[in-house]
Amino acid sequence: MNRIIPMILAVALFMEQMDSTVIATALPTIATDLSVSPITLKLALTAYMVALAMFIPISGWMADKFGAKKIFRVAILIFVIGSICCAISSTLLEFVVSRFLQGIGGSMMTPVGRLVLLRTSKRSELVSAMALFTIPALVGPLTGPPIGGFITTYFSWHWIFIINVPIGVLGIVLTTIFLPEIAPTQPPKLDWKGFVLTSISAAGIVFGLSVIGLPALPPVIGIAATAAGVIATVLYIRHARQHPAPILNLRIFQDQAFARQSAAARCSASRPVPFPS
């Protein structure tokens, strides 16, 4: 089995997974430097999750339209730019916007990387390739907090984000050299209405539930955002039933094979992933 491709994709996944948790232990230090409370700075964590929720649905369409390899490289580049912006942020607003930009890159790295793996691996080697690709998803969240604490204690919190730059540049170079070209296809016209509704739905619910208990914003904002997300969810369900090619096809949940696979994935999420021989 060619292990180079899944390992390159795994590095990007590790960077994205680790970065989502690495700032957890550094929040007090970053908050002090930005002159805000650590609880208020949780808006940055929320902004990252909101970006993931908004742009993951469109990542598959973009990969089909413009080519998975190209979109994967663009995703890493956006993530690196967001990391640089986080490192040079001097206000809460700048930091939150930078984390949102990071989330846009992260939202495309994981699903597009999985798509590249599926289209470049033989069926007989897919299980081993997926194991190599999935290991960082388990290791990244575990290593994030201790690495963040170590960097913050002995260096500066800015290095938490600067360290992503050489990793990202290396990922772009290796992707350009080793990943095969995947020809774009002709996907259906983008479901813009569905994209807007799913974005409002995901962003509203994630943002609303996250900020209801935060002192940085009035609770009414969180309640209103959550309500808007729920309404957008209902509207999207109605829209998806009528659209010939919705951005999120809810009919897939009627597929028994998909349902069994999803249940198996949830059951195995807590089990160690065997390293392929």
N, C-alpha and C positions, 0 to 999 in steps of 0.2 A: 504493500500500500504506500502511496506517495503521502508521506506525513508532512511535507513542507506546507501544502495548502491549508490543512486544518490548523497547523501550528501558527501560521501567520494570522489566520482569522481569529485564533484563540487569543493571541496577544492583544488584538484590538478589543475583544470581548473582556479580557482581564482588565485592561485600562478603564473601560467604561464601567464595569462592575465595581472595581476598587474605588474609582472616583466618586461613585454615588454614596459611599460610606466614609471615605477618608476624612472628610471635613467634620465628621461628628465630634471627634475629640478636640478639634481645633476651634470649635465655635466660640468658646469664651475668649480666646486670644484674638480671633478675627473681630469679634464684637467690640472688644476693648479698643482695637486699632481703628475701627470704623465709628466709634463713639455711639454704639447702640447696645441694647441688651441682648444677651444670647438667645432669649426666647424670640425676640423680634427678628433675629438673624435667621430663624428657621424659615422665614419667607424664601430664603435662597434655596433651601432644600425643597420647598414646595414648588418653586419656579422650575426646578430641574424635573420633578415628577410631572408637572403640567405639560412641559415640552415633550416628554416621552409619550404621554397619553394623547397628545394632539397629533403628533407627526408619525407615529408608528403605522397607523392605517394607510398612509399615503406612500410609505417607503417601498412596498412591493410594486405599486404601479410605476413609480419612478425608475426602479430597477429594470422593469420590463420595457419601459419607454426609451430610456437613455443608455441602458447597459449596466449590468450588476457591478462589473469591475469599476467602471467610472464612478458610479454612485457611492460605492464603498470607499474609494479614495477621497471623494468630496466629503463624505461623512467624517472621515478621520481629520481632514483639513479643517472642517468647521469645528470639530471638537478641540483641536489644537488652538485655533484662534480664540475660542471661548475660554480655554485655559489661560492663555496669555492675558485676555481681558480681565479674568478673575484676579490674576496676580497683580495687575496694575490698578485695580479698583481702589478708589479712595472714599467712596460713599456707599451707603446701603443700596441706593437705586442702581448704581453702576454694577455692584456685585450681583444683585438679583437679575439684572438684564444679562450679565455675562453668564450666569448659571443657566439661564433660559437658553442662551445660544449654545452652551455646552450640551444641554439636553436635546436640542435639535440634531446635533451630530450623533449623540448617543442613540437617539431613536432610530437612526438609519443603520448604524453599524451592526447591531445584533441581528435584526431580521434579514438585512441584505447579505450579511456574512453567512447566515444559515442558508439563504437561497443559493449563494455561490457554491457552498459545500454540496448541496443537493444536486446541483447541475454539473459538478465536476467530479463527483465520486461514483464509482461503479456500485451497483446495487449490492453486490456481495461484500463490499468494503464500507458500506454506509454506516453500519453500527459502530465499527472501530473509529471511523472518522468523526462521527457525532460524539463519541466518548472523548476524543482529544479536544474537540471544540467545546464541550460542556464543562470540562474540569475547571477552567478559569471562572465559570459562573458560580462554582461552589467555593473556590479559593478566594476570589476577589473580595467579596463582602467580609470574609474573616480577616483578611490581612489589612483592609482599609483602616479601621480604627487604630490598631497599634502602630502602623506606619505613620498615620497622621499625628498621633501623639509624640512619636519619636522625632519627626521632623519639626514639629512645633516647639518641642522642648529644647532641642540642641541646635536648631537652625532658625528658620523663620517660616511662618505659615505660607508665605508666598511660594516657597519651594514645593508645597503640596501640588500646586498647579504647574509650576515651571517644569517639574519632572516629567510631565506629560508631553512636553515639546520634543525632546529627542526620541522618546518612544513612538510618538506619532509620526515624526519624520522617517524613522526607520521603517515603520509600518507602511507608509506610502511608497518608499523605495522598494521594499520587498514585494509589495502588492504589484507594483509596476513590472518587476522582473519575473516573478514566479507565477502569478495568477494568470490563467488563460483568459483570453478574450471571450466574453459571452455576448453573442450578437443580440442586439435589441429586438424585441418583438413588436407587434402592432396591437397593443392592448386596447380595449374599448375606451371611448372618450371618458376623460376623468369626470367622475361624479362630484362636481363642485358643490352642489347643494348638500349631498351626503357628507362631504368633507367638512363643510361649515357646521353642520348639525353634530357630527361626531366630535368635532373640536370643542364646540360649546358644551356638549354633554360631558366629555372627559374632563375638560378644564374646569367647568363649573363645579362638578362633583368633587374632584380632587382638591381644587383650590378652596372651595367652600367648606368642606369638612376639615381642612387643615387649618384654616384661619378662624374658625368659630371660637376656639379657645385661646387665640393669641391676643395679647393686649395691644399689639401694634395697630390693629384695625377694629372698628366697631363690630360687634357680633352680627348686626343686621346685614353687613356686607357679606359675611360668610353664609348666612341663611339665604340671602337673595341669590348668591352665586350657586348654591346647592339647588335651590328651586329652579333656577334657569337650566341647570344641567339635567335635572329630572325631566323637565318639559321638553328639552331638546332630545332626550333619549326617546321619549314617547313619539315625538314627531319623526325621528329617524326610523323607528320601527315601522311606522306607517309608510314612510318614503321608501324604505328598502323592499317592502313587499310589492311595490308597484314599479320600481326601477329595474330595467333588464340587467344592468351590471352595477350594483351598488358597491360603494367603496369597501364596505364590510358586508359580506354575504351571510346573513343570519341563517340561511337555509342549510349551511354546513352542519349546524347543530342537530339537524334531523338525520344526518348520516350516522348509522350505527357504528361503523368502523371508526369514524372520527371521535365519537363519544367514548368508545372503549379505549382508544389511544389516549384521549385526554385524561380519562380516569386512571389509566396506567401511569401516565406521566406524573400525576399528582401523588400517586402512591409511592412512586420511586424517587420523588424529589428529596426525601429524607434519607435515602440509602446512598452509600458511597458508590461512585462511578468507577467501574473497573478499568484499569489502564490497559490498553490493547497490547497484546504481545506481538 
